[in-house]
Amino acid sequence: MWNYTEKVYEHFKNPRNVGEIENPDAVGEVGSIICGDALKLTLRIDKAEDKITDAKFKTFGCASAIASSSALTEMIKGKTLAEASKITNHEIAEYLGGLPSEKMHCSVMGMEALEAAIKNYRGGKAEKVILDSGARLVCKCFSVTEGKILRAIKEENLRTVEEVTNFTKAGGGCRQCVGEIEKILKDYWARAEHKTFAKMTVVEKVKMVEKVLAEDVNPKLKLDGGWIELVDLDGDKVKVRFLGMCSSCPSSSATLKNIVEKELKEKIDQALIIEAQ
């Protein structure tokens, strides 16, 4: 049983603005009934003020999906398109007093339907719009594209397959795509960390180096009774010190090259220069 707030229960049992606006000015339709969740959002827009005067929805899905859709329509009515476009899935969840992490994809669906509706309105045609329709399909069970997964990873700072599933549903069915999701995660964060290291502050760089030493280097060195610590960081030059049994080990230079340098370059930046003191 999910731990829903009273506000989620209220919007599920008594959803607001259910239905479909006749001859709407904008339509946003995301998801698929076949995949388990689907949302159709229709809007009436005051063209003179660029303001949403009415919003209705039709949702096929769980309590969270219905409550999120209901909340979204209440949040956007009376707002200009510019104001509405800034609404995030987190704000939808907060409006409801929070959602279980496993149900955050429901608030994401609402945000995407709104984006699709605004895009539809700007394009001048009231018809179905599917975001990322041309992107590579990763999860066939829930029709989740690589573009949608990458967007969730970036915006939500996702690090695990479970987190990706919570926000996109990808990997929540037959799980044959789990390996591919893991690769997408690994490649994204490798590119992001390599790309931004040179632009980080000294404090951010130190934290990143110490994280790799603590999680990837020292567990290996401690098997032989030693460990390593960061002494100084100057641009791309990382100065470290061997401690414990490693401080007097005749093979410390090989350890520096084959373990310390290898891990730091792979996890952070190939341009790093590693020196032992």
N, C-alpha and C positions, 0 to 999 in steps of 0.2 A: 504494500500500500504506500503510495506516494504521500509525502508530508506537505499537503497543500495549505495555503493560508485561507483565512475566511473570505478574503476578497476574491481569491481564485474560485472558491466554491460559489460565491454570489454571482460572479460573471458567467460561470458555467450553468448554474441552475436558472438564472434570469439574464440571459445574454441581451445586450443592447444592440439595436440597429441591425437585426437579422433581416435578410432579404436581399433584393437587388433593385437598384434604381433603374427606372425605365428610361431608356435613351440616355445613358450616363455620358458625362463629359470625359471620364477617364475610367479605364479598367486595368486592374492588376491581378493577374492570375498566376499562381505558383503552385508547385507540387503536383501530385497525381493521385487519384483515388486508388489506382493500382498499387502505388507505392505506400499507401497508408495515410498520408496527410495531403490535403489540398485546400487552398484558400482562393476565393474570388472576391476581390474588393472593388466596389464601384463608387464613384465620386460624382457629386454635383459641384461645379466650380463657378464662382462669380468671376467672369472673365475680366470685368472692369477692375476688380480689386485683387485678382489672382488668389482668391480665398476659397477654401473648402467650406461649402455651406451645408453639405449633407454627405454622409458616408454610410454604406451598408455592406454587409458581408455574408457570404455563404461559406461555411467551413465543414469539411469532412475530416474528422480526427478525434483525438482524445479530449479530456477536460481541459488540459493546458492549451491546446490549440484553439478551442472555442473561447476560452477565457481571454487568451492573448488577442484574438481577433476582435472580441467585444471591447476590450480595453483600448485597442488601437483606434477604433472608430470614435470612441469618446475623446481620445487625446487629440485627434486631428481636426475635429469639427470646429470651425471658427478660426482656424489657423491659415495663414497664407501658405502657398506651396513652398516658399523658401523656408518658412518656420517648420513646416511638417517634414521637409526633407532632412532636417537635422536630427529627427527622432531616431534613437538607436534601439536595438533589441534589449539592451540593458535597461533603458528607460521604461520600456513596456513591462519588463519583469518587475522593476521597482514599483511601477504603478499598481501592480497586483500584490505588492508586499513580498515579492520574491517568488522564484520558481525552483523546483529541484534541479540540480545540475543536469540530470538525465533528460530534462524536459526543456532545456534552453533552446533547442532547435525550434520549438513552437514560437517563441518570441522572434527568432531569426526569420521564420516564415512570414510573420506579420510585417517586419521591416522590409523584407524583399518584395512583398506584395505592394507595399506603399511605393517603393522605388520603381517597380514596374508600372504602376498606375501613373506616376508623375512622368516617367519616360514616355508612356503611351500618350499622355495629354500633350506633351511637348512635340510629339511626332504628328499630332493632329488626327489620329485614327483611333476610334474606340474599339479595339480588338485585343485578343489575347496576346500577351507579351511574356515570353519565357526568358529569364536572365540566363546568360552563359549557354544559350542554346547551341552554339557552335563549338563548345569546348569538349575536350576528350572526356568520355564517360568512364568513371572509375568504379563506382558502386552501382551495379546493375539492379540490385534489389530495390534501391530507393532512388535510382536515377540521379546520383550525385556526381557532378562533374569535377574535374581537377581544379578548375577555376574557383568553384565554390569552396572546395577544401582549402586552397591556398589563401583565399580571402579570409576564411575563418581563422586559420593559423595566424595570419598577420594581425587581424583586428583583435583577436581574443588571446593572443600570446599562448597558443596551444602547444603542448610539448608531447603529448601521448596520444595513442590511437583512441583510448577511452574518451579523452576530451574532445577529439575530433568527432566521435560518434555522438556525444552529447549535444554538440552544436549543429551537426549536419545530418546525422543518422547514418552516414557512411560507415560500413563495417558492422552494422547492427543486425544484418540478416544472415546470409549464409557464411559470411566472414571470409570468403575467398579473396577479397580485396584488401585484407588487413596488411599483407606483406607490401602491397603497393602504397598503402597509406603510410606505412612506416618509412618507406623510401622517400615519399614526398616530404614528410616531416624532416628526415635527416638531411635531404638536399636543400630544403628551404633554410634551415637553421645554419647549415654549413655556409651557404652563400651569404646569409644575413650577417653572421659573425665575422666572416672573412672580410666582407665589404666594409663594415663599420668600425673595425678595430682601430684603424689609423685615425679615425675621427673621434674616438672616445676620449674622455677625460682621463687623467692619470689614475684617478681613483677607480674608474670603471675598468681600466686596463689591469690594474693590480688585482681587483676582484676576480676578473676572468682568469688571469694566470693562476691565482691561488686556488680557484675552483678546479682547474685541470690538475694541478699538483695534488690536491686533496682527494679527488675522485678517481683519477686515472693513473697517476704516477706513484704516490706514496703507498697505496695498497700493494703494489708490486714490490717496492723496496722493503716494506716492513716484513715481507716473507723471509728476508735475510737479516732482519734486525736493524735496518736503517731507515732513514727518510730524508727528505729534502725540504728546504724552505726558501722563499723568495727573499733576496737581499736588497735588490735595487732594480729599477726599470727606467731605462733612458731611451725613449723612442722605440726602435725595434729591438734594442738590446736588453736581454733578460739575464740578470745576474742571480745565481742561486748558490746555496751552500749545502753540502752533504753533511748529515748528522748521524749519530749512532754508529753502527758498524760500517756504514758507507763512507764515513769520514776518513777511515784509514784503509779502505779496500783498494788493492792494487788495480782492480778492474773498474774503478770509478769513472775513468775517461770513456770506457766502452759503454757504461751505464748512461752517462751523460748523452752520448751520441745515439744509442739504440733505443733508449726508453724515454728519457726526459725530453730530448730534442724532438724525437719522433712524435710524441704525444702532443707537445705544445704546438708544433707546426701543423699537425693534422687537425687539432681541435680549434686552433686560433688563427694562425697566419703563417704561410710558408716563408714569409720574409723575415721571421724572427731569427735573431742571433742569440744563441744560448751560451753563457759562460759560467764556469764554476769558480768560486773563490775559496 
